[in-house]
Amino acid sequence: MAAGSAGLPFIPFVVGLGAIFVSGGNMMYMIVGDALVLLAGIAFLKVLK
C-alpha cells in the first residue's frame, strides 16, 4: 500500500515540471508548474510520515 501511494505525488510533479518547460517564459504556466511541484513535494512528505 505504501509503495502505491508513494507514486501518487509523482504525477503532479511530472505535470508541474512539464508545465514549466512548456511555458517558454509564460509566467502563468510557470506559477502553475511551481504550485504543482510544491504540492507534490508536500504530498510526498505526508506519505513518508
PDB file of N, CA, C and O in Angstrom:
ATOM      1  N   MET A   1       0.841  -1.207   0.000  1.00  0.00           N
ATOM      2  CA  MET A   1       0.000   0.000   0.000  1.00  0.00           C
ATOM      3  C   MET A   1       0.876   1.256   0.000  1.00  0.00           C
ATOM      4  O   MET A   1       0.596   2.210  -0.726  1.00  0.00           O
ATOM      5  N   ALA A   2       1.924   1.255   0.806  1.00  0.00           N
ATOM      6  CA  ALA A   2       2.782   2.436   0.893  1.00  0.00           C
ATOM      7  C   ALA A   2       3.475   2.714  -0.432  1.00  0.00           C
ATOM      8  O   ALA A   2       3.656   3.870  -0.817  1.00  0.00           O
ATOM      9  N   ALA A   3       3.863   1.650  -1.128  1.00  0.00           N
ATOM     10  CA  ALA A   3       4.548   1.843  -2.413  1.00  0.00           C
ATOM     11  C   ALA A   3       3.595   2.435  -3.442  1.00  0.00           C
ATOM     12  O   ALA A   3       3.994   3.277  -4.246  1.00  0.00           O
ATOM     13  N   GLY A   4       2.338   2.001  -3.421  1.00  0.00           N
ATOM     14  CA  GLY A   4       1.358   2.520  -4.374  1.00  0.00           C
ATOM     15  C   GLY A   4       1.043   3.982  -4.122  1.00  0.00           C
ATOM     16  O   GLY A   4       0.953   4.769  -5.064  1.00  0.00           O
ATOM     17  N   SER A   5       0.875   4.354  -2.865  1.00  0.00           N
ATOM     18  CA  SER A   5       0.541   5.742  -2.552  1.00  0.00           C
ATOM     19  C   SER A   5       1.749   6.654  -2.697  1.00  0.00           C
ATOM     20  O   SER A   5       1.591   7.862  -2.870  1.00  0.00           O
ATOM     21  N   ALA A   6       2.959   6.095  -2.630  1.00  0.00           N
ATOM     22  CA  ALA A   6       4.161   6.912  -2.790  1.00  0.00           C
ATOM     23  C   ALA A   6       4.310   7.376  -4.231  1.00  0.00           C
ATOM     24  O   ALA A   6       4.931   8.409  -4.484  1.00  0.00           O
ATOM     25  N   GLY A   7       3.750   6.629  -5.184  1.00  0.00           N
ATOM     26  CA  GLY A   7       3.838   7.007  -6.591  1.00  0.00           C
ATOM     27  C   GLY A   7       2.861   8.094  -6.965  1.00  0.00           C
ATOM     28  O   GLY A   7       3.029   8.750  -7.993  1.00  0.00           O
ATOM     29  N   LEU A   8       1.837   8.299  -6.145  1.00  0.00           N
ATOM     30  CA  LEU A   8       0.787   9.267  -6.471  1.00  0.00           C
ATOM     31  C   LEU A   8       1.296  10.701  -6.593  1.00  0.00           C
ATOM     32  O   LEU A   8       0.934  11.374  -7.558  1.00  0.00           O
ATOM     33  N   PRO A   9       2.121  11.209  -5.663  1.00  0.00           N
ATOM     34  CA  PRO A   9       2.620  12.590  -5.805  1.00  0.00           C
ATOM     35  C   PRO A   9       3.525  12.768  -7.014  1.00  0.00           C
ATOM     36  O   PRO A   9       3.820  13.895  -7.411  1.00  0.00           O
ATOM     37  N   PHE A  10       3.966  11.664  -7.598  1.00  0.00           N
ATOM     38  CA  PHE A  10       4.855  11.737  -8.760  1.00  0.00           C
ATOM     39  C   PHE A  10       4.129  12.342  -9.962  1.00  0.00           C
ATOM     40  O   PHE A  10       4.750  13.004 -10.793  1.00  0.00           O
ATOM     41  N   ILE A  11       2.810  12.115 -10.057  1.00  0.00           N
ATOM     42  CA  ILE A  11       2.037  12.599 -11.214  1.00  0.00           C
ATOM     43  C   ILE A  11       2.003  14.126 -11.267  1.00  0.00           C
ATOM     44  O   ILE A  11       2.387  14.690 -12.291  1.00  0.00           O
ATOM     45  N   PRO A  12       1.557  14.835 -10.201  1.00  0.00           N
ATOM     46  CA  PRO A  12       1.576  16.309 -10.283  1.00  0.00           C
ATOM     47  C   PRO A  12       2.982  16.875 -10.402  1.00  0.00           C
ATOM     48  O   PRO A  12       3.169  17.959 -10.953  1.00  0.00           O
ATOM     49  N   PHE A  13       3.975  16.150  -9.889  1.00  0.00           N
ATOM     50  CA  PHE A  13       5.363  16.607 -10.017  1.00  0.00           C
ATOM     51  C   PHE A  13       5.775  16.639 -11.486  1.00  0.00           C
ATOM     52  O   PHE A  13       6.350  17.620 -11.957  1.00  0.00           O
ATOM     53  N   VAL A  14       5.476  15.560 -12.202  1.00  0.00           N
ATOM     54  CA  VAL A  14       5.827  15.483 -13.625  1.00  0.00           C
ATOM     55  C   VAL A  14       5.022  16.501 -14.425  1.00  0.00           C
ATOM     56  O   VAL A  14       5.563  17.167 -15.307  1.00  0.00           O
ATOM     57  N   VAL A  15       3.730  16.625 -14.119  1.00  0.00           N
ATOM     58  CA  VAL A  15       2.884  17.599 -14.824  1.00  0.00           C
ATOM     59  C   VAL A  15       3.381  19.013 -14.555  1.00  0.00           C
ATOM     60  O   VAL A  15       3.409  19.847 -15.461  1.00  0.00           O
ATOM     61  N   GLY A  16       3.770  19.285 -13.316  1.00  0.00           N
ATOM     62  CA  GLY A  16       4.284  20.611 -12.965  1.00  0.00           C
ATOM     63  C   GLY A  16       5.573  20.932 -13.694  1.00  0.00           C
ATOM     64  O   GLY A  16       5.741  22.040 -14.203  1.00  0.00           O
ATOM     65  N   LEU A  17       6.492  19.963 -13.749  1.00  0.00           N
ATOM     66  CA  LEU A  17       7.738  20.176 -14.492  1.00  0.00           C
ATOM     67  C   LEU A  17       7.446  20.379 -15.972  1.00  0.00           C
ATOM     68  O   LEU A  17       8.066  21.221 -16.622  1.00  0.00           O
ATOM     69  N   GLY A  18       6.504  19.609 -16.502  1.00  0.00           N
ATOM     70  CA  GLY A  18       6.120  19.760 -17.910  1.00  0.00           C
ATOM     71  C   GLY A  18       5.571  21.144 -18.180  1.00  0.00           C
ATOM     72  O   GLY A  18       5.888  21.748 -19.205  1.00  0.00           O
ATOM     73  N   ALA A  19       4.744  21.657 -17.266  1.00  0.00           N
ATOM     74  CA  ALA A  19       4.168  22.993 -17.443  1.00  0.00           C
ATOM     75  C   ALA A  19       5.256  24.061 -17.434  1.00  0.00           C
ATOM     76  O   ALA A  19       5.182  25.035 -18.183  1.00  0.00           O
ATOM     77  N   ILE A  20       6.262  23.878 -16.589  1.00  0.00           N
ATOM     78  CA  ILE A  20       7.363  24.852 -16.533  1.00  0.00           C
ATOM     79  C   ILE A  20       8.149  24.833 -17.843  1.00  0.00           C
ATOM     80  O   ILE A  20       8.493  25.888 -18.376  1.00  0.00           O
ATOM     81  N   PHE A  21       8.435  23.634 -18.363  1.00  0.00           N
ATOM     82  CA  PHE A  21       9.218  23.538 -19.595  1.00  0.00           C
ATOM     83  C   PHE A  21       8.425  24.026 -20.800  1.00  0.00           C
ATOM     84  O   PHE A  21       8.988  24.661 -21.692  1.00  0.00           O
ATOM     85  N   VAL A  22       7.121  23.736 -20.839  1.00  0.00           N
ATOM     86  CA  VAL A  22       6.278  24.130 -21.971  1.00  0.00           C
ATOM     87  C   VAL A  22       6.023  25.637 -21.953  1.00  0.00           C
ATOM     88  O   VAL A  22       5.755  26.239 -22.993  1.00  0.00           O
ATOM     89  N   SER A  23       6.109  26.241 -20.765  1.00  0.00           N
ATOM     90  CA  SER A  23       5.728  27.645 -20.593  1.00  0.00           C
ATOM     91  C   SER A  23       6.472  28.586 -21.529  1.00  0.00           C
ATOM     92  O   SER A  23       5.898  29.563 -22.010  1.00  0.00           O
ATOM     93  N   GLY A  24       7.740  28.302 -21.790  1.00  0.00           N
ATOM     94  CA  GLY A  24       8.523  29.181 -22.651  1.00  0.00           C
ATOM     95  C   GLY A  24       8.609  30.594 -22.088  1.00  0.00           C
ATOM     96  O   GLY A  24       8.658  31.561 -22.848  1.00  0.00           O
ATOM     97  N   GLY A  25       8.628  30.722 -20.770  1.00  0.00           N
ATOM     98  CA  GLY A  25       8.726  32.035 -20.146  1.00  0.00           C
ATOM     99  C   GLY A  25       7.381  32.647 -19.796  1.00  0.00           C
ATOM    100  O   GLY A  25       7.332  33.733 -19.218  1.00  0.00           O
ATOM    101  N   ASN A  26       6.286  31.972 -20.136  1.00  0.00           N
ATOM    102  CA  ASN A  26       4.954  32.468 -19.782  1.00  0.00           C
ATOM    103  C   ASN A  26       4.780  32.337 -18.268  1.00  0.00           C
ATOM    104  O   ASN A  26       4.826  31.234 -17.724  1.00  0.00           O
ATOM    105  N   MET A  27       4.582  33.469 -17.598  1.00  0.00           N
ATOM    106  CA  MET A  27       4.567  33.489 -16.137  1.00  0.00           C
ATOM    107  C   MET A  27       3.438  32.646 -15.551  1.00  0.00           C
ATOM    108  O   MET A  27       3.621  32.013 -14.512  1.00  0.00           O
ATOM    109  N   MET A  28       2.266  32.628 -16.204  1.00  0.00           N
ATOM    110  CA  MET A  28       1.133  31.875 -15.665  1.00  0.00           C
ATOM    111  C   MET A  28       1.451  30.383 -15.596  1.00  0.00           C
ATOM    112  O   MET A  28       1.187  29.731 -14.586  1.00  0.00           O
ATOM    113  N   TYR A  29       2.020  29.847 -16.677  1.00  0.00           N
ATOM    114  CA  TYR A  29       2.360  28.423 -16.687  1.00  0.00           C
ATOM    115  C   TYR A  29       3.443  28.114 -15.664  1.00  0.00           C
ATOM    116  O   TYR A  29       3.425  27.056 -15.035  1.00  0.00           O
ATOM    117  N   MET A  30       4.386  29.034 -15.498  1.00  0.00           N
ATOM    118  CA  MET A  30       5.463  28.799 -14.533  1.00  0.00           C
ATOM    119  C   MET A  30       4.914  28.771 -13.109  1.00  0.00           C
ATOM    120  O   MET A  30       5.349  27.960 -12.291  1.00  0.00           O
ATOM    121  N   ILE A  31       3.956  29.658 -12.809  1.00  0.00           N
ATOM    122  CA  ILE A  31       3.354  29.687 -11.469  1.00  0.00           C
ATOM    123  C   ILE A  31       2.583  28.396 -11.215  1.00  0.00           C
ATOM    124  O   ILE A  31       2.690  27.801 -10.142  1.00  0.00           O
ATOM    125  N   VAL A  32       1.797  27.961 -12.217  1.00  0.00           N
ATOM    126  CA  VAL A  32       1.026  26.721 -12.075  1.00  0.00           C
ATOM    127  C   VAL A  32       1.974  25.537 -11.904  1.00  0.00           C
ATOM    128  O   VAL A  32       1.745  24.669 -11.061  1.00  0.00           O
ATOM    129  N   GLY A  33       3.037  25.504 -12.705  1.00  0.00           N
ATOM    130  CA  GLY A  33       4.004  24.411 -12.603  1.00  0.00           C
ATOM    131  C   GLY A  33       4.684  24.381 -11.245  1.00  0.00           C
ATOM    132  O   GLY A  33       4.848  23.316 -10.651  1.00  0.00           O
ATOM    133  N   ASP A  34       5.079  25.550 -10.755  1.00  0.00           N
ATOM    134  CA  ASP A  34       5.714  25.626  -9.431  1.00  0.00           C
ATOM    135  C   ASP A  34       4.755  25.159  -8.343  1.00  0.00           C
ATOM    136  O   ASP A  34       5.157  24.453  -7.417  1.00  0.00           O
ATOM    137  N   ALA A  35       3.485  25.553  -8.453  1.00  0.00           N
ATOM    138  CA  ALA A  35       2.491  25.157  -7.456  1.00  0.00           C
ATOM    139  C   ALA A  35       2.307  23.637  -7.454  1.00  0.00           C
ATOM    140  O   ALA A  35       2.217  23.023  -6.391  1.00  0.00           O
ATOM    141  N   LEU A  36       2.250  23.029  -8.647  1.00  0.00           N
ATOM    142  CA  LEU A  36       2.082  21.576  -8.721  1.00  0.00           C
ATOM    143  C   LEU A  36       3.287  20.846  -8.135  1.00  0.00           C
ATOM    144  O   LEU A  36       3.128  19.854  -7.425  1.00  0.00           O
ATOM    145  N   VAL A  37       4.478  21.331  -8.429  1.00  0.00           N
ATOM    146  CA  VAL A  37       5.687  20.707  -7.884  1.00  0.00           C
ATOM    147  C   VAL A  37       5.704  20.845  -6.359  1.00  0.00           C
ATOM    148  O   VAL A  37       6.071  19.904  -5.654  1.00  0.00           O
ATOM    149  N   LEU A  38       5.308  22.014  -5.852  1.00  0.00           N
ATOM    150  CA  LEU A  38       5.257  22.231  -4.405  1.00  0.00           C
ATOM    151  C   LEU A  38       4.241  21.298  -3.743  1.00  0.00           C
ATOM    152  O   LEU A  38       4.534  20.681  -2.718  1.00  0.00           O
ATOM    153  N   LEU A  39       3.047  21.198  -4.333  1.00  0.00           N
ATOM    154  CA  LEU A  39       2.017  20.322  -3.773  1.00  0.00           C
ATOM    155  C   LEU A  39       2.468  18.863  -3.795  1.00  0.00           C
ATOM    156  O   LEU A  39       2.205  18.111  -2.857  1.00  0.00           O
ATOM    157  N   ALA A  40       3.148  18.469  -4.872  1.00  0.00           N
ATOM    158  CA  ALA A  40       3.647  17.095  -4.950  1.00  0.00           C
ATOM    159  C   ALA A  40       4.666  16.841  -3.842  1.00  0.00           C
ATOM    160  O   ALA A  40       4.673  15.768  -3.238  1.00  0.00           O
ATOM    161  N   GLY A  41       5.521  17.818  -3.573  1.00  0.00           N
ATOM    162  CA  GLY A  41       6.506  17.673  -2.506  1.00  0.00           C
ATOM    163  C   GLY A  41       5.854  17.542  -1.144  1.00  0.00           C
ATOM    164  O   GLY A  41       6.270  16.717  -0.331  1.00  0.00           O
ATOM    165  N   ILE A  42       4.833  18.351  -0.888  1.00  0.00           N
ATOM    166  CA  ILE A  42       4.117  18.284   0.391  1.00  0.00           C
ATOM    167  C   ILE A  42       3.424  16.934   0.534  1.00  0.00           C
ATOM    168  O   ILE A  42       3.481  16.308   1.593  1.00  0.00           O
ATOM    169  N   ALA A  43       2.765  16.485  -0.542  1.00  0.00           N
ATOM    170  CA  ALA A  43       2.069  15.196  -0.501  1.00  0.00           C
ATOM    171  C   ALA A  43       3.057  14.059  -0.266  1.00  0.00           C
ATOM    172  O   ALA A  43       2.766  13.118   0.471  1.00  0.00           O
ATOM    173  N   PHE A  44       4.227  14.152  -0.895  1.00  0.00           N
ATOM    174  CA  PHE A  44       5.232  13.102  -0.739  1.00  0.00           C
ATOM    175  C   PHE A  44       5.737  13.048   0.700  1.00  0.00           C
ATOM    176  O   PHE A  44       5.943  11.963   1.243  1.00  0.00           O
ATOM    177  N   LEU A  45       5.939  14.211   1.321  1.00  0.00           N
ATOM    178  CA  LEU A  45       6.388  14.240   2.714  1.00  0.00           C
ATOM    179  C   LEU A  45       5.338  13.643   3.640  1.00  0.00           C
ATOM    180  O   LEU A  45       5.680  12.965   4.609  1.00  0.00           O
ATOM    181  N   LYS A  46       4.054  13.892   3.349  1.00  0.00           N
ATOM    182  CA  LYS A  46       2.988  13.333   4.181  1.00  0.00           C
ATOM    183  C   LYS A  46       2.942  11.814   4.039  1.00  0.00           C
ATOM    184  O   LYS A  46       2.651  11.104   5.002  1.00  0.00           O
ATOM    185  N   VAL A  47       3.232  11.315   2.828  1.00  0.00           N
ATOM    186  CA  VAL A  47       3.242   9.866   2.610  1.00  0.00           C
ATOM    187  C   VAL A  47       4.375   9.219   3.395  1.00  0.00           C
ATOM    188  O   VAL A  47       4.219   8.117   3.920  1.00  0.00           O
ATOM    189  N   LEU A  48       5.516   9.902   3.477  1.00  0.00           N
ATOM    190  CA  LEU A  48       6.680   9.337   4.163  1.00  0.00           C
ATOM    191  C   LEU A  48       6.499   9.260   5.674  1.00  0.00           C
ATOM    192  O   LEU A  48       7.119   8.423   6.330  1.00  0.00           O
ATOM    193  N   LYS A  49       5.652  10.128   6.232  1.00  0.00           N
ATOM    194  CA  LYS A  49       5.495  10.164   7.696  1.00  0.00           C
ATOM    195  C   LYS A  49       4.813   8.920   8.217  1.00  0.00           C
ATOM    196  O   LYS A  49       4.604   8.790   9.423  1.00  0.00           O
TER     197      LYS A  49
END
